[in-house]
Amino acid sequence: MPAFRFVQRREKAHEKESGLTMNIAVPKELRHPLFFPQENILISENKHDYTHQLFLPELLFYNQISNESPWLKPEISVPVLSDKWNTLREELSSIVKGRNKDTGSKMLEGISLFLSLLFWSNNNPVHLYDWEKQVKLFAIKPYNCKERLHFILANYRNYSAFIQLSELFLEQQKHFAKKIVMEKYKQK
């Protein structure tokens, strides 16, 4: 049985609306100290907006709260991730150069978007616990993906990690576009 409960959350005066949040356990598949340092996480009731909560579809899926699986329809979900990355990349570009204190959290958001892109474009939910083993089996991935991700995760506050992340995004988007074209060609 999934470990979660609904709690009423009081919103601060400057926030627009109040709502329910869900306190759920971080499943083993998503345990990683950079993304989920605690065993539980509060998520908003809007379960359909997976671009604002890191790995939300996977949190709900692994906890058996939702059957929504955007990784099974990457032709729909990957463009959403790409749009979110394009917006975040512009923001990150100025933040990282200025060594702003928000660099770490914004870079983690970017890394989570890339991991979602990588896993979803291979029709898999994100699996952080042993991501290296999973990535090794993927058909489409950037060259030296594992090593480059290790570098980014170890140096996520640095400008060089941002540049590497941007390149990984670009390469994976190209690989995914090629996959879609090949699938359409095979259908003919």
Secondary structure as GFF3:
##gff-version 3
##sequence-region A 1 188
A	DSSP	beta_strand	4	9	.	.	.	ID=ss1
A	DSSP	beta_strand	19	25	.	.	.	ID=ss2
A	DSSP	three_ten_helix	28	30	.	.	.	ID=ss3
A	DSSP	beta_strand	40	44	.	.	.	ID=ss4
A	DSSP	alpha_helix	56	62	.	.	.	ID=ss5
A	DSSP	three_ten_helix	70	72	.	.	.	ID=ss6
A	DSSP	alpha_helix	74	97	.	.	.	ID=ss7
A	DSSP	alpha_helix	103	120	.	.	.	ID=ss8
A	DSSP	alpha_helix	131	136	.	.	.	ID=ss9
A	DSSP	alpha_helix	145	154	.	.	.	ID=ss10
A	DSSP	alpha_helix	159	187	.	.	.	ID=ss11
###
